[in-house]
Amino acid sequence: MTTATTAQALPDSRLKAMLGYLDADPDNVALLADAAEAALDARAPDIASDLLARRAGIIPPSPREFNLAGLSALQRRDFDSAAEAFTALFDGGADDPGIRFNLAWARANQKDFAAALEVLDDASARTLPQAAMLRVQLMHELADFEGAGEAARAYVELFPDHIGLMAAVSVLALDIEDEALAAACATKAGDHPDALATLGTLALGNDHAVDARAMFERALEQNPGVPRAWIGLGLARMMTGDTAAAPADLDKGAEMFGTHLGSWIAAGWGYFVNGDIPTARARFETALALDDSFAETHGSLAVLDVLAGDVEEAKRKSEIALRLDRQCYSAALARSLLAASKGDQDTARRIFERAASTPIDASGRTIGQALARMGLGLT
């Protein structure tokens, strides 16, 4: 396809004109760069990439063309090429917040979070709100909760109207147990799906399961890739009696989170309350394989061992759980079942089934539901 034919199909008149000029003067390097920039403005990154390749065949790229190539790659979601272009710029001495942000964004999308954070400094974050958002997300991802919290509180003062930053800080605030910050930032972020997931999580923690479910559903309508919303929706279903549909949502969220132990615990109890003990055990064992130092994993497996009549294994696992955490809820439940049933499998099962279907507090929550919420940290 010639540039003239391509130009006729484009809505952007400036780009059409430039491509027409290039048909008459195809080796004009200044025009090739200008047309590539116009193509990016028109959200036509493939055309921009072709134009830059043509120019590179005539003369080596200058910093401007490296930048345009990086932006073109970002628009195409070719993060490897974007990282290569912006690294060349950065290593060549280009050191401004925009370049740092673009390089960090490319590296973050390559899942190289440490390298992304290395280039995205605090000065850039204090200059660009999108850089502040990304820096909070990177520190959160790398489990620097103290540093992320300190930075987040400073950035929200600088950029109080940036929706993406507010949503990112609301998610972080849940994990650093600052509910006031989470609520304030999520409210400012409006209908951002991460903010809705945060508000849903706070509502669920306050036993407003119906409201929480609506928020999680709204979040997932906008972005089905929010794992916290899938986990929250599954728990909200359990708390509102829709237990049969809960495990699929919990599984989806746990799979998206990948290594988030609480999600696998929640999924396990979701299957348990539906009577699918083998799948519940499989979910708990997934959590165990990820990290064998989480008390509730051992405690949850101990409960299943009691119900299966494996007294010695239940004792062993509950002891491990209580060594890891003296307040482990599931281990305490396993120990109480062992004491009440005296090791008899049928008696233990009857005791648990009766307890699991009996509300344990004014919210109407049952033990099974409480265990699932505990697994996600929604105590």
N, C-alpha and C positions, 0 to 999 in steps of 0.2 A: 504493500500500500504506500503510495507516495504521500509526501507531506501535504500536498494540495488536497488529495482525497481525504486524508485525516482531518485537515482543517475544516472541510465542509461538514464533517460529522460533529464538530465541537460547538458547544453553546457559547464559549467564551470568545468574544470578538477580538480582544487583544491578542490572545494566543493564535486565533485564526490568522490574523494579519501577519504575525511574526512567522508562522509556518509558511505562509505564502511568500514572504520575503526570502525565506531560506531556499525555496525552490529556485529563485532567481540567483541567489548568492550562497550556495550550500556550504562553503568553507569559511564563512564569516564567523570567526571564533567568538567575537563579542556578542553577535546576534544569537549564536547557539546557546551561550550562557544565559542571556536575557530571556530567550524563549523557554529554556529549562525552568527558570524561575517563574515565568508566567504559567507554565504547565503545573507547577506545584501549587500555585495560587488557585488554579482551576481544578485541583484535586485529580490531576491526570499524571500520576507518578511514573507510569510506564513510558509515557511520551518523554517526560523529563529525563528518565534514565537513558533512553535511546539518544536523546540530544547530547547528553553529557558524554556518552560513549563515543559519539561522532567527534565531539570536540577533542576528547583525549587522544583520538587517533591522529589529530593534527598538531596538538601542542600539549605538553604536560599540564595537569590540573594545577590551578593556584588554590590557595585556601578557600576562596569563594566557591570553587567547583567541588572541593571536598565537602564543604558544608551542604551545598545543594544535593550532592550525591547521598549524604547521610540523611537529609530530610526526605529525599525520594524513597530511600530504603525504609525509613520509618513509616511513611504512608503506605508502602507495600507490605508492611509487617515483616520485612526481611531484616531481622534484628542482627544477624551475623554481619551482613554487609554494612548496616548502620554503625555497629560498634567498630568495625574496621575503619570506616571513613572518619568517624569522630575521634578515634584513637590517633589516627594520623594527624588530625588537626591539633589535638591536645598535646601530643608529643612534639609537635612542631612549634609549640609556644603559644597557641591560641588558648587563652585562659580567662574566659568570661563566664558568668553564670549560665548563659544560654547553652554554650558548648558543654559545660560540665553537666548540666541537666540532661541534655540529649544523649550524651555518652552514658550517663548513669541509667537513663531510661532504657537504652538498648541493652546494657549489661543486666539490668534487672529482669528484662524479658528473656534473657538467656539463662535466667535463674542463677546468675553469678552475683549474688547479693552483696558479698563482701567486697568484691571489686567495684560494684556500683557505689557502695557507701564510701569507699576509699576516695573516689573522685568528687563525690557530692558533699562539699564542705558546708560548714555552718554559715559562712558568709554568703554562699549562693542561696542557701535556704532562707536567709533573711532578706534577700533581694527579690526572689521570685516565689510567689505562693505555691506554684506547682512543684518547685524544688523543695519547699518546706513539707508539702504533702508526701513527696516521695521519700524524703529523708526520714520522716517519722515511720513510714511503712517499712523502710529497710532496717531501721534500728529495731523495730518490733519483730520483723521476720528473723533477725539475728539474735533475738531474745535479750537484747540490751534494754530491759524494761525500765530500769532506773534512768538511764540516759535518754531513752525515748520519751519518758514522761516529763523529764525536765525540759527537753527541747520542745515538746508539743505544747506545754503551757506557755512557753515564750512565743511560739509561732502563732498561736491562736490570738494572742494580743496584737501581733503585727498584722495579721490578715483575717480579721473576724468575719469577713463576708465571703471567703473562699469556700465553696460548697465541698469540693473534694478534700480539702484539708480538714474541714470539720468532720466529714464522714470518717476519714482515716483516724483522727484523734478519738472519735467516739468508740471505734473498735478497739484501739489500744487501751482506752480508759476502762473497758470491761476487764481486760486482762491484768491491769494494775489495780483493780478493785476500787476505782474512783467513780462511783455511780453518779455523783453530782456532775463531774466533768463529762461523763458519757452522755447523760441526759441533755446537758446544755448544748454540747456540740452536735448531737444527733438532731435536736430540735432546729438548730440553725441550718442544718444540711437539708432540711425539707424532705423531698421524696427520693433522695439518693438511696439506692438499694442497700448500701452498707449501713446508712443511718437508720433505715426502717428495720433492718435486722437488729441493730442495737436497741432501738426502742422496743421491739418485740421481745428481746431477751430480758430487758428490764421489766416489762409487763409480766412476763412469765415468772420471773423471780419474785414478783409481788402477787402471784396467784391470779392474775388477770388473764387466764388462758384464752378466753374468747377474743379479747382485744389483741393479744399476742398473735394468735393464729391469723387474724386479718392482716396484721402488719407483715408477717412472714410471707403471706400469699402475695401481698402487694410488691414486696421486695423481689420475689421470684418471678413475678410477671415482667418486671423490668430487666432483671438479670438472673437467669437460672443458674449462674455460676457462682452464687454466694453460698458457701458450705454452711456457714453459721445459720442461715435462714432455713436450709433443709433440716438441720438438726433441730432447730427451734420449732419448725412446723411439726416434725415428728413428735416431739415432746408435748406440744400443744394439743395434738390429736389425742395423745394418751390421756392428758388431763381433762379433755372434754368427752371422753368415752369412745372416741373413734380409734380404738386400739388396733383394729385389723389393718388399717392403712398406715399405721405409724412406722413399722419396721422398714418399709421401702424408702421412706423419706430419711430415716436415720442412717440407713445403709448408704444412700447417695451422699449425704453430708460427710459421713466418715470416710468414704472413698475419696471425696474431693480434698478433705483435710489431709488425708494420707497418714501422717504420723501423730495426729492429735489423739492421745490416749482416751480422754474423756468421751470422745465421739464413739469410739469402738465399745466402750463400756455402756454408753447410752443405747447403742444399737443392740447390744447383747440383752439388756433388760427389756428392750422393746420386743424382741423375739420371745423372751421368757414369759412375759405377761400374756402372750398369745399361745402359750403352751408348746412352743417349738424349742425344746431344751437342747437338742443337738446343735442347732444354729446359734443359740445363745452361747453355748460353750465355745463354738468356733470363733465368735466375735471376741469373747474374753481372751481366748488364746492368741488372737491376732494382737491384742493390746499387750499381752505378756511377751510376745516375740519382739515387739517394738521396744519395750522397756520393762525389765523385770523388777524395777524398783518402785512401782506404783502400787501402793497398798491396796487400793480398791479392786485392782485386778485379781490379786490373790484372794481377797475376801469374797469377791463375787464367785470365783471358781469354788471356793470353800462351801458356799451355800449350795451350789449345784452338787458338790460331792456329798453333802449331808443328805440331800433329797435322793441321791442315787444309792445311799446306804454305805458309802465308802467312808467310814468313820475316821480311820487313821489318816487318810489323805486330807479329809476336811480339817482335822485337828492341825495337821502340819501346815496347811496353807493359811489357816486362820492365825496361827502363831507367827508365821512370816509377816502376814499383813499387820498384825498388832506391833511387831517389832519395828516395822517401817513407819507406822502411824498409830499411836495409842487411841486415836479418836476414829479409827476406820469403821465406818458404819456397817458395811457388809460383813466384815469380820465379826463384829459384835453380834450381828444377826445370826451368823453361822454358829457362834458359840452358844447363843441362847437356844437355837434349834437343837443343837447337840445335847444340851442340858435337859431340855423339856422332853425330848423324844427318847433319851437314853440310848441313842444310836439306832433306834428302830426306824427303818426307811419309811414304812407306811405312816407311822405316827408323825414323823417329821414332815412328810408331804402334806398331811391333813392340817397340821399346825400352820405351815407356811401358806397353804392355799386359803385357809380361813383368814389369816392375817393379811394376806395380799389383797383380799377383796374388801377389807374393812377400812374405812377412812381413819387416818391417824391424826387428823387435825381438822380445824374448822373449815379448811378449804375443800374438804372432800377428797383430798389426795390419799392414795393408797401406798403401801410399802413399795410395791413394784414401781409405781410412778416416782416416788421419792428417790428410789435408788437410781432410776434413769436420770433424774434431774441432778442428783449428786454427781453422777458420772461426768456430766458436762460442767460441773462447777456452779450449778444454779441452786445452791443450798438455801 
